[in-house]
């Protein structure tokens, strides 16, 4: 890569398959990876356990969990007391979303908040890069998953910090942004990601052994299932059950 | 102002004199004001009490306090176990700061994190504006108090949200950005701000009645004292003692 061996990256990690693949790509590019995960009052806390396992399995040098309070802001089925939608027929029609069709699972300004904390950690660590697994193909109508947004955040970030003031630019990497879910899974398998460690469900059931099982019906489960089907491989998180 | 009477603004409020003046300006411009305050593990929790009094006195329709955890990121005397500097001889030499002279009281990416939460709240409330009391004159070397930074944040914000996607731009107002501390105080007095309610000290002592008293020696106390001296008025938070 022609990169200095000591370059550090902050990698946003959720426990899902996209961010696990992103961490594998960052590590493969030679970065020393610091995983950053958020406890934001989400229903799917099993994500946090999955993120910890993924960070360890993929060689992150540390895994930080930061608690942030989004509940005061309401407005999302993931944090407020609103039912998670199930078996939506149009969820896998990813190219047909228009701007009015932003799903109820949207958390206000979520990526902006997450990237802001990543920026703070990057500044403290003197990291050169932030990796985030946003995707504009299966982007599900989230405005803060688009390339123009990421570019604008990077520009702002380099005006916000000591590092940027000194002309030493931070780069925000979005290695999944143009990939389909099936391509993401293919890339991760090439890099040795164990998708059995990842969890995507918005609304899992916890069985009597305390293990969180995906519901199989929320938007996230439907997109994940379609991705594995199109990649032509079995989902180890499902087939292990 | 030619503004619709129902326009809403999120106003970042700290309990200090700058943000109190900012709230008074936003209200004077006709906005329905929602004060947003942060509990980020700062030493100066008396700021939170001051912010509550200021929000009530200046007619904010609500005062939300959001807890965020910056302690995991370290790097600042305001949140970590580092002594607050006292009686620095160059602190009021505000025009002589160069970029290398960023004070130890700097919190990494603080304004970016605060503005990101303000953006989330603005999206939920469908607010038209965010007000922040940053200042580039007495800016003390903070990179995230400069006009170019604010402009870049606004650009990013309008790509991040449903509102921006629909072409209904959010504006970030920085009414103090070009004012000296003395001019800020003069403007606030014109608008009826009771500066006796505000607190600025980074390291106050709590007396035996539980009242927080400014130390008079930290950077913030020195800048405040200079501002009142130059404005030619007594500081009611000091003279009341």
Interface residues (C-beta under 8 A of the other chain):
Chain A: X64 X66 X67 X68 X69 X70 X72 X73 X74 X75 X99 X102 X106 X107 X108 X109 X110 X111 X112 X113 X115 X116 X117 X119 X120 X121 X123 X124 X143 X144 X146 X148 X149 X152 X153 X155 X156 X157 X159 X160 X161 X162 X164 X165 X166
Chain B: X64 X66 X67 X68 X69 X70 X72 X73 X74 X75 X99 X102 X106 X107 X108 X109 X110 X111 X112 X113 X115 X116 X117 X119 X120 X121 X123 X124 X143 X144 X146 X148 X149 X152 X153 X155 X156 X157 X159 X160 X161 X162 X164 X165 X166
